Amino acid sequence: MLVTFRTSAWGNITMFGDVAVALLKMMGHSGTVPSALLARDVPAAMERLREQLAAGAFDEVEKPSGKDEDDRPPVGLRTRAQPLLEMLSAAAKQKCDVQWRAGEPPL
């Protein structure tokens, strides 16, 4: 499953569902897809996400089950969270809601 985050303050962000749900839970949300954050709740959610990432509580690197073809390390949760943090920051500045739902954005 893919999850697409949307706000009028930023371009859409699509990420893998498991990563999106983990980040939502780090923000203090239930992880329900689809759902939304009201503009007034965005700053607190963004701060909780930053705190959780800084603490490293959820930034455990996934252990690969076998050798990858190209032997690259997996992308960490901190790296995957950066676009979402930028979106949340823009939404907070412009006082916009943030929504998310399953699926890809239209082309």
N, C-alpha and C positions, 0 to 999 in steps of 0.2 A: 504494500500500500504506500502511496505517496500522500503527503499532506502539503497543502498550499496555504501560506499565510498571506493575508491581504490587509492593506490599510491605504487610505487616500494620501497618506504622507510619504509613501515609499512604493517602490515596485514590488511585485509579488515575489515570494520566496517559496520554492518547492524543495522539500527534503523527504528522505525516507521516513516512513511512519514511526518506526521504533525510535529513531533519533528525535523526531518531533515530539513524541509522547514523553520521552525522557526529559527533554527541555521544558515542556509544559509543566511536568511534575516538579521540576526544580524551581519553577516560578511560583509554585504554590497552587497550581491549578490541578484539577482531577485528572487531566490528560484526555478528557472526552473530545472526540472528533465527530462532528463539527461543534464548534463553540466560539466564544469571543471574550475579549477583555474590553470593558468600557474604558473610555479615555481616562477617567479618574483613577482607574486601577492599574494603568500601564506603568507609571513610575515605580510603584511598590513591587510589581511583578519583575520589572527589569532589575531592580536592586537585589531582590531575592536570587535571581538567576546569577547575577555577578558574584554575590556572596558564595553561592554553592560552587560555582566554577573556581573561585579563588581558594576555597577550602579544599578543592580536589576531591570532594566526597563522591562525585559521580564521574570523575575523569579517568576511570580505570581503562587502560588500553585493552581492547579485545584481543584475546589470544587466538591467532589463526589456527584453524583445525588441521591444516596441512600447509605445504609449501605453495605459495602463490606462483603463478607463471612468471611474474616479473619480480617477485620477492620484495614488494614494497610493504612498508609498515602500514597498519590501518590509520585512518584519519581520526584524531582524538576529538572528544566532545567539545573541548574548548575551541578548536578550530571550526567545527561545525556550527557552534553557537554564534560566531562573530556576525554573520549576516543578520541573524535574528536580533541580536543586540543593537545593531545599527538601525534596524527597522523600528524597534521599540523606542529607541532614543528619538528618532524623527517623529514618531507618533506622539510621544510625550511632549515634545516641543510644540507640535501643532495641535495638541489636544484632540487626537483622533482615536477612534476605536480600532482594535486589531481583531480580525476574524481569521478562522482557519477552517478548512474542510478537506475531506479526502479527495484526491484526484489531482490531475495536472491542470495548469491554467490553459485557457484557450490560446491558440497561436495568433 
